[in-house]
């Protein structure tokens, strides 16, 4: 799998910025079929940083009403990546 398809987008939330300040963790939305090893390699090559830990979580889709019928948003995967002390990713610096 192409490393630029593994990482879909960064997730900038209040909880994510707290994790960045406390333990140098950054959060990404990743491809649902990507495993921790692929995520680690993609982050290290794309952002030129050293990754210590990778935690993943599958976020279930939410049920939504569309008029009379019910629908559901897609299930997606989130990856929390801990960077080595002193390492930074420029996307999260303005947060």
N, C-alpha and C positions, 0 to 999 in steps of 0.2 A: 504494500500500500504506500502511496506517495506521502511523504511527511507533511506536505502542505495541505493534504486532504485530511490528515489526522486531527490537526488543531483547526477547529472551525472558527472560533472567535473567543476573545477574552471576556470573562464575566466580571463586570465592575459593579459590585453591590456593597451595601453598608457592612454586611458580615464579612465579605471578601477583603475589604480595606482594613477591617479590624484584624483579620488573619495576617495580612501583609505587615501591619505594624507590630504585632505580637511575635510572630515566629517566622517571618519572611516567606509566607505561603502565598502563592498566586493561583487563581482559579480560571480554568478554561472550559469551554464547551467543546467536546471532542467527538469524533466519529464513533457511533455506537459499537462497531466491531473492533475498535482499537484496544489493545491490551496495555498493561502498565509499562512493559518494556518498550513498545513502539512509542508510547507517549513520552517516556523519558528521553529516548533518542531524538525524537522530533523537536522537543523543547531545547535540548542541548545544541543541536545543529542550527536551528533557526535563530535562536536568541543568543547563542554563544555564552551560555552560563553552565554552571555545574549543578545538577539536580541531586538532592539527597534522598527524598522520598516522593512517592506518587500514591495518592489515594484516589479511588474512583467511586462514583455513585451513579446508579441508574435512576433517573427522575421520571416517574410515571406521568403520563399525559393526564390533563384535567378534563373532566366532563363539562361540556358547554351546551347550552340550549340554542338552537337555530330555529326560531319560530316554534312549530309544534314538535319538531324532531330533536333528538339529542345527538350530539356529536362528541368527538374527543380529539384533543390535540395530540401530537405525536410524543412518544416516549423518547427521551434523549439522555445523553451521558455527560456527566460532569467530572472533571479531574482537578484535584487539589494537588499542587506541586510545591514541595518545599525546596527552596534554593539554598545554596551554601551561604554562610554568613559573609556579608559584604557584596554578594552578587545582586544585580538589579536588572529589571526588564524595563525599558524606556516607556512602554505603553502604560504601565501602572505608576509612573513617577508623578504625573500631574494630579493624582488622586489624593 
